[in-house]
Amino acid sequence: MFRHFLMCFALCIVYGSSKPTERKSRVHDEEPLSNLEHDDNKNYDYDHEAFLGQEEAKTFDQLPPEESKRRLSVIVDKMDSNKDGFISEEELKVWIKNAQKKHIYSSVERQWKDFDMNHDGLISWDEYKNVTYGSYLDSPQPDSEYNYTHMMWRDERRFRAADRNGDTTADKHEFTAFLHPEDHEHMKDVVVQETIEDIDRNGDGFIDLQEYIGDMYTADDKEEEPEWVTTERQQFSEFRDKNHDGKMDKEETLDWILPSDYDHAEAEAKHLLHESDKNQDGKLAKKEILDKYDVFVGSQVTDFGEALMRHDEF
């Protein structure tokens, strides 16, 4: 059952550069390029995960500089899809998006074996329910701090939304939509509904200013309200509440948590290009990338040791 809580946490990844203990954001957009704060003044860890994928970045973190550069050279050749000897912003963007997708598919594969109990290549709702809530179903605890009945009902609603052919089972694509609904157009309604239910304290089906701020920040009588909270109040009034009726409806909530006008992969591609394009010609030669290898892959150790992991592609 603890796995379920980890899964729920993974589906509610936070964004932003705020203090994690004080503020959270519900902007989903896509599966995040990285769960880390993007602060190049401290390190390039965010860029490493965005460029390599979160699992591969961990491997590169254990490599000495020369091995990191060698592997990065191999990656650059793969990125250069038109074989012109340069990496364009578009090629960077495509590579980053593919790394993002690879992370999602790996996540699904890891969990697939846990839920496909009869090994028929499908996951039924009953299989998912029994694996996730089996202990509760066998011995309900009415005094528990968690409302498992409600959690199970929400999971079933999401599962049925992902089950496009309505056969109460999920194939790999449908299970991916269930675990990562923010990446699928037909799942947006359920993501919005879940968000509103989580924040809507008075049960009117909308998110008002008090609920909006309360979801991100708990006021302390002893301290002055942080400046970012004042900014968020202004954001709500000027941008979130588009019809200025004092609350966000489903459409306004959708614009907030799944904005259509911002592409994280594109933004990261522009950032990497800006950091590495020494001659400012709008594209990257392999030498420019390798000269700034620490931005793309980095290195934290000086010898291979047991942590050095070799892959066939290198």
C-alpha positions in Angstrom: 0.0 0.0 0.0 2.9 2.3 0.6 3.7 2.0 -3.1 0.4 3.7 -3.8 1.4 6.7 -1.8 4.7 6.9 -3.7 2.8 6.7 -6.9 0.4 9.4 -5.9 3.4 11.6 -5.0 5.0 10.9 -8.4 1.8 12.0 -10.1 1.8 15.3 -8.2 5.4 16.4 -9.0 6.0 20.0 -7.9 7.5 22.7 -9.9 9.1 26.0 -9.2 12.0 27.4 -7.4 10.2 28.1 -4.1 11.0 26.6 -0.7 9.6 23.1 -0.7 8.4 23.3 2.9 6.4 26.4 2.3 5.1 26.4 -1.2 4.0 23.9 -3.8 2.7 24.2 -7.4 0.2 22.2 -9.2 1.3 23.1 -12.7 1.7 19.7 -14.5 2.3 20.6 -18.1 4.2 17.4 -19.0 6.1 14.9 -17.0 8.9 17.1 -15.6 12.3 17.1 -17.2 13.7 17.0 -13.7 12.3 17.2 -10.2 15.3 19.4 -9.2 15.4 23.1 -8.9 16.9 24.8 -12.0 19.6 27.0 -10.5 22.8 27.1 -12.6 24.4 29.3 -10.0 24.7 26.3 -7.8 25.0 23.4 -10.2 23.8 22.0 -13.5 21.9 19.0 -12.1 18.6 20.0 -13.6 20.2 20.3 -17.0 21.8 16.9 -16.7 18.5 15.2 -15.9 16.7 17.2 -18.7 19.3 16.3 -21.3 20.1 12.7 -20.3 17.0 11.6 -18.5 16.8 11.1 -14.8 18.2 7.6 -14.6 21.0 8.1 -17.1 22.0 11.3 -15.3 22.7 9.2 -12.2 25.1 7.0 -14.2 27.0 10.0 -15.6 27.3 11.5 -12.2 29.6 8.6 -11.3 31.9 9.0 -14.3 35.3 10.7 -14.5 35.5 13.8 -16.8 37.1 12.0 -19.8 34.6 9.2 -19.8 31.8 11.7 -19.6 33.2 13.6 -22.6 33.6 10.3 -24.5 30.0 9.3 -23.9 28.7 12.8 -24.6 30.6 12.7 -28.0 28.6 9.5 -28.9 25.4 11.2 -27.9 26.1 14.3 -30.0 26.5 12.0 -33.1 23.1 10.5 -32.3 21.5 13.9 -31.8 22.7 15.2 -35.2 19.8 13.8 -37.1 20.6 15.5 -40.4 24.3 14.7 -40.2 25.4 18.3 -40.9 28.0 18.3 -38.1 26.0 20.7 -35.9 23.3 20.4 -33.3 20.3 22.8 -33.8 17.9 24.0 -31.2 15.3 21.7 -32.7 17.6 18.6 -32.5 18.2 19.5 -28.9 14.5 19.8 -28.2 13.8 16.4 -29.9 16.5 14.7 -27.8 15.2 16.1 -24.6 11.7 15.1 -25.3 12.8 11.6 -26.1 14.8 11.4 -22.8 11.6 12.5 -21.1 9.6 9.8 -22.8 12.2 7.2 -22.0 11.9 8.0 -18.3 8.1 7.6 -18.5 8.3 4.3 -20.3 10.9 3.0 -17.9 8.6 3.9 -15.0 5.7 2.1 -16.5 7.8 -1.0 -17.2 9.0 -1.1 -13.6 5.5 -1.1 -12.3 3.9 -3.3 -14.9 5.3 -6.5 -13.4 3.8 -5.6 -10.0 0.2 -5.3 -11.3 0.0 -7.8 -14.2 -0.6 -10.7 -11.8 -1.8 -13.3 -14.3 0.9 -12.3 -16.9 -1.6 -11.9 -19.7 -0.1 -8.6 -21.0 -3.0 -6.6 -19.5 -3.8 -5.0 -16.2 -7.4 -5.2 -15.0 -8.9 -2.9 -12.6 -9.3 -5.8 -10.1 -5.6 -6.6 -10.4 -4.6 -3.0 -9.7 -7.1 -2.6 -6.9 -6.0 -5.9 -5.2 -2.3 -5.0 -5.4 -2.7 -1.4 -4.3 -5.5 -1.8 -1.7 -5.4 -5.5 -0.9 -4.4 -5.0 2.8 -7.2 -2.5 3.3 -9.8 -4.6 1.5 -8.8 -7.6 3.6 -9.0 -5.6 6.9 -10.6 -2.2 6.6 -9.5 0.3 9.2 -12.3 2.9 9.7 -10.1 5.0 12.0 -7.3 5.4 9.5 -6.1 8.9 8.7 -6.4 8.0 5.0 -9.8 7.6 3.3 -8.9 4.6 1.3 -12.5 4.2 0.0 -12.3 7.7 -1.5 -8.8 7.1 -2.8 -9.9 3.8 -4.4 -12.9 5.5 -6.0 -10.6 8.2 -7.5 -8.2 5.6 -8.8 -11.0 3.7 -10.5 -12.4 6.9 -12.1 -8.9 7.7 -13.5 -8.5 4.0 -14.6 -11.8 4.1 -16.5 -10.8 7.4 -18.2 -7.5 5.8 -19.3 -9.4 2.6 -20.5 -10.3 4.0 -23.9 -12.0 0.8 -25.2 -14.0 0.3 -22.0 -13.0 -3.3 -21.4 -11.9 -2.7 -17.7 -8.4 -3.7 -18.5 -5.4 -1.5 -19.5 -2.7 -2.3 -22.1 0.7 -0.6 -21.9 -0.6 2.6 -23.5 -3.6 2.9 -21.3 -1.7 2.1 -18.2 0.8 4.8 -19.2 -2.1 7.3 -19.4 -3.3 6.2 -16.0 0.1 6.7 -14.4 1.0 9.9 -16.3 -2.4 11.5 -17.2 -0.9 15.0 -17.7 0.8 13.7 -20.9 -2.5 12.6 -22.6 -5.1 14.8 -24.1 -8.0 12.5 -23.2 -7.0 12.5 -19.5 -7.0 16.3 -19.0 -10.5 16.4 -17.6 -9.7 13.9 -14.8 -6.5 15.8 -13.9 -8.5 19.0 -13.6 -11.2 17.3 -11.6 -8.7 15.8 -9.2 -7.0 19.1 -8.7 -10.2 20.9 -8.0 -11.3 18.3 -5.5 -7.9 18.5 -3.7 -8.1 22.3 -3.3 -11.9 23.1 -3.2 -12.5 23.2 0.6 -16.0 24.5 0.5 -17.2 21.9 -2.1 -18.7 24.4 -4.6 -16.7 22.9 -7.5 -14.5 26.0 -7.9 -11.2 27.3 -6.6 -11.4 30.7 -4.9 -8.5 32.9 -3.9 -8.4 31.6 -0.3 -8.3 28.0 -1.4 -5.7 28.8 -4.1 -3.3 30.4 -1.6 -4.1 27.9 1.1 -3.0 25.0 -1.1 0.4 26.6 -1.4 1.0 28.3 1.9 -0.1 27.9 5.5 -0.1 31.3 7.2 1.8 31.7 10.5 0.6 34.5 12.8 4.1 35.1 13.9 5.6 35.8 10.5 5.0 38.3 7.8 3.5 36.9 4.7 6.2 36.1 2.2 6.5 38.3 -0.9 5.9 35.4 -3.2 2.4 34.9 -1.6 1.5 38.5 -2.4 2.7 37.8 -6.0 0.5 34.7 -6.2 -2.5 36.7 -5.0 -1.9 39.1 -7.9 -1.4 36.3 -10.3 -4.7 34.8 -9.3 -6.6 38.1 -9.8 -4.9 39.1 -13.0 -4.2 35.8 -14.8 -5.8 32.8 -13.2 -9.3 34.1 -12.7 -9.8 35.1 -16.3 -13.5 36.1 -16.0 -12.8 37.9 -12.7 -15.6 36.3 -10.8 -13.4 35.5 -7.8 -12.9 31.8 -8.5 -11.4 29.4 -11.0 -13.7 27.1 -13.0 -12.6 23.9 -14.8 -11.4 25.8 -17.9 -9.4 28.3 -15.9 -7.9 25.5 -13.7 -6.9 23.7 -16.9 -5.0 26.8 -18.1 -3.3 26.9 -14.8 -2.1 23.3 -14.3 -1.7 22.3 -17.9 -0.6 25.5 -19.8 -0.5 25.1 -23.5 1.7 28.1 -24.2 4.9 26.8 -22.5 7.1 23.9 -23.7 9.7 22.8 -21.0 11.8 20.9 -23.6 11.9 23.9 -25.9 12.9 26.2 -23.0 15.6 23.8 -21.9 16.9 23.5 -25.5 17.2 27.3 -25.7 18.9 27.4 -22.4 21.5 24.8 -23.3 22.1 26.6 -26.6 22.6 29.9 -24.9 25.1 28.4 -22.4 27.2 26.6 -25.0 27.0 28.6 -28.3 30.4 30.3 -28.0 30.4 31.8 -31.5 26.7 32.8 -31.3 25.8 31.3 -34.7 22.6 29.7 -33.3 23.8 26.1 -33.5 26.3 23.9 -31.6 29.4 22.3 -33.0 30.5 19.1 -31.2 33.5 21.0 -29.8 31.3 23.7 -28.3 29.3 21.0 -26.5 32.3 19.0 -25.3 33.9 22.3 -24.1 30.8 22.8 -21.9 30.4 19.1 -21.0 29.7 20.1 -17.4 26.5 21.8 -18.5 25.2 18.7 -20.4 26.4 15.8 -18.3 28.9 16.8 -15.6 31.0 14.6 -13.4 31.4 14.2 -9.7 34.1 11.6 -9.3 37.7 11.1 -10.5 37.9 7.4 -10.8 35.6 4.7 -12.1 35.2 2.5 -9.0 32.2 0.1 -8.6 29.8 2.8 -9.6 31.0 2.9 -13.2 28.3 1.4 -15.3 28.9 0.6 -19.0 26.1 0.4 -21.5 26.1 -1.2 -24.9 25.3 2.1 -26.7 28.6 3.5 -25.5 
